[in-house]
Amino acid sequence: MTWNLWWRFGEPERRRPAILAVLREQQPDVVCLQEVWADADENLAGWLAGELGLHWAFGAASDQETWRVRVDGGQDLRNGVAVLSRWPIRADKTYDLPGDSSRAALSVLVDAPHATIAVVTAHLSVLSGSAGRSAQLDWLARHIAGLPADEHPPLAIGDFNALPDSDEMRRFAGALTVPSVPGQVMLDAWLYANPSDPGFTWDRANPHAAAWVAPSGRIDYIHVLQSPHRAGRVLNVHRAGTAPIDGIWPTDHAAVVADLSD
């Protein structure tokens, strides 16, 4: 599962139980989160993991002032990405994304019962445009190529802030044009969804998204490295968090949830 939690915007304490309710309903084995807040007293990823009985890891980019100036918060306030897992997490490492030190990627190994699974979650730039995201996705593709893939194909998951037919996403996927890494194909899990569902994760049906000028679109992804493994094949995929809970929308994004074979 992947979900952008909209950081400290829009009454975060009222949204917190709604976020938890969606995660309880979906019961993901592994969930990647973006725009997770943390301060000196608490980490939202840690709180969610504690409520759900999951393991967790969190990483924040080096430039936090870009985020702090947009909300009320002290110098301890951080914006980052996180992985929650039903199984132990190890070898977690955080990276600044190329060209934007306010955006991070978190790379972990999940020790599932059937395999070690390499998972990377990232929150790509908006303001850098297609060229900036292309450089970030080229880095992500090279990073994926260096991860363990003997037991299970690596996963690249997150809010990529780009539409599926954009130059950067086509190049990252590597199926319809020359890939970032020769021979590498990253399968977009949403290709296995009901074709009648456009998969909008930025959806103007959500009033928080409708407040912006951007049209509806699919900008959040679960990608699986194409491999001969039986593990990691997409069985089905759907959106979650697409309606208010007790009168409040959990975040400004919808989540993507995919079932993979083990």
N, C-alpha and C positions, 0 to 999 in steps of 0.2 A: 504494500500500500504506500502511496505517496500523498502528502498533503501539505500545503502552505498554510500556516496558522496565523498569518496576518499580524505578527509581532504584537506590539503594545497599542495597536490602533483599535478604535471602535469598542470601547468598554471591555477590555480584556478579561476582567474578573467576572463579568456576566457571561462572557463567551466560554470561559473555561469549562463549566459543567456540560455545556453543549458539545464541545470538542470531545470530552471524555465519553459522553453518551454515544457518539458516533463510533468511536474506537471500540467501545464495549459491544456495540451491535455488530461490527464487522469482524472482530476478533482476529486481527491479522497476526500471522506468525512473525513477520518482519514489517515494520513501518518506518518510512523515511519522512522526516519532517523538515520543513524550511520555515524561516522567520520565527524561530523559537526564541523566547526571551529568557534571560537569566540575569540575576543580580547577586549581591553578596549574601542574600538570605535564602534564595530559592532558584531552582532551575525548572522551567515548565516541563522539559523532557523528563527530568528526574521525578517530578510530581506525578506525571502521567504514568511513568513506568511503575512507580510505587503503588498507584491505585489499581493497575492492571496486572501486577505481578510479573513484570518484564525486566529484562536486562536493558541497559541503555548506554549510549555514548553521545557526546556533544562536542561540537567544534565551532569556533567563531573566527572570523577573519580578523586581520590585524588592525584594520581601520574601523573603529566603532563610532567615531565622532560623527560620521556621515549619517548613522542611524540615530544617535542620541539627540541630535539637534531637532529631530522631527517629532519628538514626544517629550513629556515631562519625565525626567529620570536622572539619577545621579551618575557619577563617573564609573560606578560598578555595573551599570546596565549594559548588557551585551545582546546582540542579535546573532543567531547562528543556525546551524543545521544539526540534525540529530538522527540517530538510528535507535529504534526500540526493537527488541527481539525476544521471542519466547525462549531462545537458546543463548548460551554464553557468547559474548562478543570479545574479540581480542584484536591486537595489532591495529588499533584505531589511530589514524593520523589525519590531521587537518591541513589543508592547503589554501592559500589565497589563489583565486582564479586569475589567470593572466589579464593584465590591463585594468584590474579593478580589485584593489585590496580591501574593499568593503564586502566582497562576495566570497563565499567559502565552498569548498568541497570536503567532505568527510569520507574517508575510505576505511572500511573495517572488514574483518573476517568473522563470519558467523559460524559457530560450530554446531550445525544441525545434526540430528541423529544419523541422517543418511549421507551427509557430505559436508565439507567445508565450503561455504558460499562467500565469495568476494562480492561485497556490496559497496557502491559509491553513490552518495547523494550529493547533489550540487544545486545551488541557486544562482542561475546565470544573470548577467547584467541586463538592465532595460536600456539605460541611457547610452551604452556603447554602440547600440545598433547591431545590424547583422554582421558587420565586419568584426566587431568586438566579440560577439558570441561565437563566431566562426573560430576565432583563435582559442576561445575557452573550450569549445567542443573538440578542437583538434588536440588540445592538451588532454582532455578527458579520454579521447579515443586511445592516445598513446599510453595513458595510465592504465586503462583497461587491458591493453595488450600485455602489460607486465604483471598482471595479477594471476594467481593460481587458477587454473581451469581444468585440472585433472579429474575432479570429481563432479563439478557442477559449473555451468557457464556463469561468468561474472554478470552482475546486474548493474546498470547505470540508471539511476532513478532521481527524479526531482522536478523542480520548477525551472524550465529552460527558457521561459519568456520568448518563445518563438513558435510560429505556426508550423504544422507538419510539412507544408509544401515550400517552406522557406529554404534558401540556399544552404544555411547552416545545418538544418535538420536533415535535409536530403544527403548532404555530405557525411554527416555523422552516422546516419543509418547505413550508407554505403551500398544500398541495393539498386538505386536508380541513377547513380552517378559515381564518379571516382571517389572512393572512401578516403578518409583521413589517414588510415593505416592500410597498406595494401593487403587485400584479401579479407579484411575485417568487415563483417556485416552485423549490425546491431538491430535486432528485430524489435519493432514497436509493438508492444502487447495490444494496443488498441486496434490493430489490424484484425484481431480475432473477435472484436465486439460485434454486437448486432448492427448491421449496416444502416439501420434506420435511426440510430443514435449518433448524432454528430460528435458526441464526447466533449462538449464544451466544458472546460474546467474554469475558464473565465467566462461567466455566463451572466448576461444582463438581466436574467430572471432574478438574480441575487441583487438586492438594492445597493449593496456595497460596490459591486462591479458596475452597476448602472450609473453610479455617481461619476464615473470617469468617461472620457470620450471614446475609449477603445471599444471596438465591436466584440461580440462574443467570439470565442475561439478556444482551441485546444492547445494549451501551453505547458501542461504537466504530463510527465511521461514515465513509463516503466519500459526500459529496454533490456533485452536479453541477448548476450553474445550468441550468434548462430554457431552451433557446434554439433557434433555427432552424438552427444549425450542424450539419453532418454530423459534424464533429469533436466528440469528447467524449461520444458515445453509448455507453452501457454494453453491452458484448458478453457478458460473463459475470463472475461474482464468486464468490469462495470464501474460506474461512478458512485460515489457516496457523499454524504453531506450536502445534498442538493435541496434542502428545505429547512426552514427555521425549526428550532426545538424550543418549546415553551416560549414562543414569541421572539426568539433571537436567533439570527444566523450565526453558525459557529465561526466562520471566517468568510473572506471574500472569494475564496477558491472552492471548487469541488475537488474531492479526492478521487484518485484512480486506484482500483483494487483489482489485482490479477491473481488467479489461481494457477500455480505452476506444478508440473508433475515432479515427483520425487524419485 
